[in-house]
Amino acid sequence: MGLPAVDETYCLIALTVPPALEETIVDWLLNLENGSGFTSFPVSGHSSELAGLTLAEQVSGRKRQVRFEICVPQSAADTLLSRLQQDFTGTGIRYWTAPVQHQGKV
């Protein structure tokens, strides 16, 4: 039994967000017009760059963050990222995208 044909390509957008912005990002994502759901979970960020880290974070070598993952049609990804840039410039949110080979619900 094969996978169904995919008529549109999808993109996974990952956001790494400071904990202070978690609820703001949840509200922002819920209000997007694309209707996509998303996943969030706590993560630890690691970097040799010490700027912006508290003394405790420098000692532990990690910074608490929240990661959001959103799977959207490729056609919606650029719009979402443009809005992210517009609405959250200077907040330190990091993002990346990756192509999605398959997506669905069973």
C-alpha positions as YAML, in Angstrom:
chain: A
units: angstrom
residues:
- id: 1
  name: MET
  ca: [0.00, 0.00, 0.00]
- id: 2
  name: GLY
  ca: [1.65, 3.26, -1.13]
- id: 3
  name: LEU
  ca: [1.41, 6.81, 0.12]
- id: 4
  name: PRO
  ca: [-1.17, 9.07, -1.52]
- id: 5
  name: ALA
  ca: [0.04, 11.44, -4.22]
- id: 6
  name: VAL
  ca: [1.01, 14.85, -2.90]
- id: 7
  name: ASP
  ca: [-0.39, 17.73, -4.92]
- id: 8
  name: GLU
  ca: [1.42, 20.48, -3.01]
- id: 9
  name: THR
  ca: [4.85, 20.72, -1.40]
- id: 10
  name: TYR
  ca: [5.12, 21.48, 2.29]
- id: 11
  name: CYS
  ca: [7.71, 23.19, 4.43]
- id: 12
  name: LEU
  ca: [8.57, 22.73, 8.11]
- id: 13
  name: ILE
  ca: [9.30, 26.03, 9.84]
- id: 14
  name: ALA
  ca: [11.11, 25.77, 13.16]
- id: 15
  name: LEU
  ca: [11.25, 28.73, 15.54]
- id: 16
  name: THR
  ca: [13.47, 28.92, 18.61]
- id: 17
  name: VAL
  ca: [11.96, 31.51, 20.94]
- id: 18
  name: PRO
  ca: [12.96, 33.05, 24.29]
- id: 19
  name: PRO
  ca: [10.60, 31.77, 27.02]
- id: 20
  name: ALA
  ca: [9.32, 35.30, 27.68]
- id: 21
  name: LEU
  ca: [7.79, 35.29, 24.17]
- id: 22
  name: GLU
  ca: [6.18, 31.85, 24.36]
- id: 23
  name: GLU
  ca: [2.59, 32.99, 24.98]
- id: 24
  name: THR
  ca: [2.92, 35.83, 22.48]
- id: 25
  name: ILE
  ca: [4.06, 33.40, 19.77]
- id: 26
  name: VAL
  ca: [1.28, 30.93, 20.66]
- id: 27
  name: ASP
  ca: [-1.30, 33.70, 20.20]
- id: 28
  name: TRP
  ca: [0.41, 34.92, 17.00]
- id: 29
  name: LEU
  ca: [0.46, 31.44, 15.46]
- id: 30
  name: LEU
  ca: [-3.16, 30.75, 16.45]
- id: 31
  name: ASN
  ca: [-4.20, 33.93, 14.66]
- id: 32
  name: LEU
  ca: [-2.47, 33.14, 11.38]
- id: 33
  name: GLU
  ca: [-4.82, 32.85, 8.45]
- id: 34
  name: ASN
  ca: [-3.37, 29.56, 7.16]
- id: 35
  name: GLY
  ca: [-5.12, 27.47, 9.83]
- id: 36
  name: SER
  ca: [-2.09, 25.24, 10.35]
- id: 37
  name: GLY
  ca: [-1.61, 23.69, 13.74]
- id: 38
  name: PHE
  ca: [1.78, 23.71, 15.41]
- id: 39
  name: THR
  ca: [3.81, 21.97, 18.06]
- id: 40
  name: SER
  ca: [5.82, 23.55, 20.87]
- id: 41
  name: PHE
  ca: [8.25, 22.11, 23.36]
- id: 42
  name: PRO
  ca: [11.03, 23.26, 25.70]
- id: 43
  name: VAL
  ca: [14.60, 23.04, 24.40]
- id: 44
  name: SER
  ca: [18.07, 24.10, 25.49]
- id: 45
  name: GLY
  ca: [20.07, 26.35, 23.19]
- id: 46
  name: HIS
  ca: [23.84, 25.90, 23.11]
- id: 47
  name: SER
  ca: [26.33, 28.35, 21.63]
- id: 48
  name: SER
  ca: [29.84, 29.63, 22.13]
- id: 49
  name: GLU
  ca: [28.41, 33.15, 21.77]
- id: 50
  name: LEU
  ca: [27.97, 34.52, 25.30]
- id: 51
  name: ALA
  ca: [26.20, 37.78, 24.44]
- id: 52
  name: GLY
  ca: [22.78, 37.94, 26.06]
- id: 53
  name: LEU
  ca: [23.36, 34.99, 28.41]
- id: 54
  name: THR
  ca: [22.89, 35.33, 32.15]
- id: 55
  name: LEU
  ca: [25.78, 34.28, 34.39]
- id: 56
  name: ALA
  ca: [23.91, 31.06, 35.27]
- id: 57
  name: GLU
  ca: [23.42, 30.29, 31.56]
- id: 58
  name: GLN
  ca: [27.10, 30.92, 30.89]
- id: 59
  name: VAL
  ca: [28.07, 28.51, 33.69]
- id: 60
  name: SER
  ca: [25.62, 25.79, 32.60]
- id: 61
  name: GLY
  ca: [26.43, 26.23, 28.91]
- id: 62
  name: ARG
  ca: [22.77, 26.31, 27.90]
- id: 63
  name: LYS
  ca: [19.93, 28.73, 27.47]
- id: 64
  name: ARG
  ca: [16.30, 27.75, 27.98]
- id: 65
  name: GLN
  ca: [14.23, 28.28, 24.85]
- id: 66
  name: VAL
  ca: [10.91, 27.15, 23.39]
- id: 67
  name: ARG
  ca: [10.79, 25.53, 19.96]
- id: 68
  name: PHE
  ca: [7.79, 25.78, 17.69]
- id: 69
  name: GLU
  ca: [7.31, 23.65, 14.59]
- id: 70
  name: ILE
  ca: [4.79, 24.55, 11.91]
- id: 71
  name: CYS
  ca: [4.15, 22.52, 8.76]
- id: 72
  name: VAL
  ca: [2.73, 24.76, 6.04]
- id: 73
  name: PRO
  ca: [2.33, 24.64, 2.28]
- id: 74
  name: GLN
  ca: [5.46, 25.99, 0.62]
- id: 75
  name: SER
  ca: [3.31, 28.75, -0.87]
- id: 76
  name: ALA
  ca: [2.52, 30.02, 2.67]
- id: 77
  name: ALA
  ca: [6.05, 29.79, 4.11]
- id: 78
  name: ASP
  ca: [7.41, 33.04, 2.67]
- id: 79
  name: THR
  ca: [4.38, 34.98, 3.88]
- id: 80
  name: LEU
  ca: [4.70, 33.52, 7.38]
- id: 81
  name: LEU
  ca: [8.42, 34.35, 7.54]
- id: 82
  name: SER
  ca: [7.82, 37.89, 6.25]
- id: 83
  name: ARG
  ca: [5.22, 38.46, 8.96]
- id: 84
  name: LEU
  ca: [7.58, 37.00, 11.56]
- id: 85
  name: GLN
  ca: [10.29, 39.46, 10.49]
- id: 86
  name: GLN
  ca: [7.82, 42.34, 10.53]
- id: 87
  name: ASP
  ca: [6.21, 41.52, 13.88]
- id: 88
  name: PHE
  ca: [9.24, 40.29, 15.86]
- id: 89
  name: THR
  ca: [12.32, 42.18, 14.61]
- id: 90
  name: GLY
  ca: [14.97, 42.43, 17.31]
- id: 91
  name: THR
  ca: [13.50, 39.76, 19.62]
- id: 92
  name: GLY
  ca: [16.20, 37.13, 19.06]
- id: 93
  name: ILE
  ca: [13.88, 34.54, 17.54]
- id: 94
  name: ARG
  ca: [15.83, 32.12, 15.36]
- id: 95
  name: TYR
  ca: [14.19, 30.21, 12.55]
- id: 96
  name: TRP
  ca: [14.93, 27.73, 9.81]
- id: 97
  name: THR
  ca: [12.98, 25.82, 7.21]
- id: 98
  name: ALA
  ca: [13.17, 22.32, 5.79]
- id: 99
  name: PRO
  ca: [11.29, 20.60, 3.01]
- id: 100
  name: VAL
  ca: [8.71, 18.01, 4.06]
- id: 101
  name: GLN
  ca: [8.60, 14.83, 2.00]
- id: 102
  name: HIS
  ca: [5.29, 13.59, 3.38]
- id: 103
  name: GLN
  ca: [2.68, 14.95, 5.74]
- id: 104
  name: GLY
  ca: [-0.77, 13.80, 6.69]
- id: 105
  name: LYS
  ca: [-3.03, 12.48, 9.39]
- id: 106
  name: VAL
  ca: [-4.06, 8.88, 10.08]
...
